[in-house]
């Protein structure tokens, strides 16, 4: 019997790469796979399956290189875009807000 492929199988090594402080992922990288890489659950908006889809959803507009959004305690920075879609994104832990004394 042959291997059955599904839409979440990532066959490109470049789909995820460790970078200082986080991970560089392809926009098509599934949120389910990102959970596995990060060893944590990610709350997913309904009907959003990919990192790029989440970024565009959070931006509420077309992505541009340098666009940054935060989702819970993760920060997503867009590195590359095609036709307004996030093609490459760096995912890091969002910087903690520091309470300043008043």
C-alpha atoms as one frame of an Amber mdcrd trajectory, in Angstrom:
protein
   0.000   0.000   0.000   1.236   3.485  -0.751   1.479   6.398   1.621  -1.603
   8.582   1.928  -0.850  12.307   1.859  -3.019  14.802   3.631  -3.196  18.566
   3.323  -1.217  19.027   6.537   1.827  16.991   5.508   4.779  19.326   5.083
   7.316  17.990   2.645   9.577  21.031   2.454  12.402  21.249   4.970  12.226
  25.014   4.582   8.690  25.036   6.012  10.137  25.541   9.496  13.566  26.726
  10.623  14.907  27.652  14.042  16.018  31.276  14.348  17.330  33.157  17.346
  14.481  33.390  19.816  11.875  31.615  17.702  10.942  29.886  14.475  10.739
  30.959  10.839   7.788  29.238   9.193   6.145  29.211   5.795   2.766  30.917
   5.575   1.158  27.622   4.579   2.514  25.950   7.743  -0.473  24.586   9.668
  -1.265  25.871  13.130  -1.522  22.238  14.200   2.108  21.671  13.158   3.169
  24.920  14.818   1.666  23.643  18.072   3.869  20.569  17.731   7.001  22.644
  17.075   6.278  24.972  20.013   5.109  22.164  22.312   1.983  24.087  23.266
  -1.627  24.631  22.303  -2.551  27.599  20.154  -6.085  28.952  20.324  -7.246
  29.004  16.720  -9.945  31.267  15.338 -12.664  29.307  13.558 -11.847  28.456
   9.927  -8.156  29.479  10.245  -5.737  26.595   9.623  -2.388  28.163   8.673
   0.107  30.611  10.138  -0.319  32.935   7.148  -4.095  32.750   7.449  -3.904
  33.647  11.138  -1.610  36.601  10.428  -3.859  37.977   7.687  -6.925  37.437
   9.895  -5.317  39.365  12.771  -4.094  42.164  10.503  -7.598  42.511   9.020
  -5.862  43.571   5.801  -3.142  42.501   3.408   0.165  41.581   5.017   3.298
  43.596   4.303   6.918  42.741   5.115   7.574  43.947   8.654   3.932  43.676
   9.751   3.750  42.368  13.311   0.793  40.969  15.221   0.440  39.360  18.620
  -1.839  36.423  19.340  -2.058  35.554  23.016   1.633  35.339  24.027   3.069
  34.813  20.542   4.379  37.446  18.164   4.214  36.935  14.395   6.433  39.088
  12.169   5.919  38.910   8.412   9.146  38.536   6.414   7.813  37.835   2.922
   4.509  38.410   1.148   2.879  37.352  -2.122  -0.299  39.111  -3.261  -0.984
  40.369   0.262  -0.582  36.929   1.862   2.073  36.230   4.480   4.475  33.717
   2.862   7.181  33.647   5.540   6.683  34.513   9.200   8.932  34.559  12.267
   7.128  33.343  15.389   8.530  34.340  18.777   7.295  34.693  22.327   5.713
  38.119  22.599   7.650  40.560  24.748   6.121  40.833  28.202   4.705  44.197
  29.025   6.570  45.693  31.918   4.472  47.403  34.558   6.019  50.728  35.388
   5.586  52.153  38.877   3.280  55.139  39.025
